[in-house]
Amino acid sequence: MQARNRGRERGMSMRAMWTISALCLLVGTADAQEPTTINPDQVGRYQIMTNANDTFLVDTATGFVWVLTQYTDFNKDPLAWVPMFRLNRASDTTPLLSEFGLKPPTKR
């Protein structure tokens, strides 16, 4: 009976040794990979800017802007970057007109 238990212990220790060896091999090869190079043109591409009320993320390459928004309707009030609507052409005002309409003319 003792010989059988020793065989199981030896089998377990061999399995553990093989598992540890495989993990070391994986970690060693992952560490040996070439580091990624950073394109100097991309450094500083995204800028975070703030004013008294809002925080903005600006992509300086494309001009796209996101505003940091807190969603208070969700648990823990998460924050997310929300793209800002941008007018590039006069025709881009059509969605604004359909959603908000025009103000009535002011009396002078």
C-alpha positions, 0 to 999 in steps of 0.5 A, a space after each residue: 500500500 505504501 508503494 502505491 501511495 509513493 507512486 501517486 506522490 511521484 506522479 503528482 510531483 512529475 505532473 507539477 514539474 511538467 506544468 511549472 516547466 511549461 509555464 516557465 517556457 511560455 513566460 520566457 518566450 513572451 518576455 523575449 518578444 521584440 518590444 513594439 516601437 512607438 511612432 514619434 508622429 503619434 506621441 501626444 496625438 490625444 490630448 485631454 483638455 478641461 474647462 470649468 464644466 467639462 473634460 474633453 479628449 481631442 484627437 489632434 490628428 483627426 480633430 475628433 472630440 469626445 466629452 467625458 460624461 457621467 451616466 447617473 442612471 446606472 449603478 456606480 455612476 460610470 464615466 465614458 467618453 462620448 463623441 461630440 457632434 461636429 458640423 463639417 458642412 452646412 448639410 450637417 445641420 439637418 439632423 440638428 434641425 430635425 431633432 431640435 427645430 428652430 427657435 421662433 423669431 424674436 420680437 424687436 
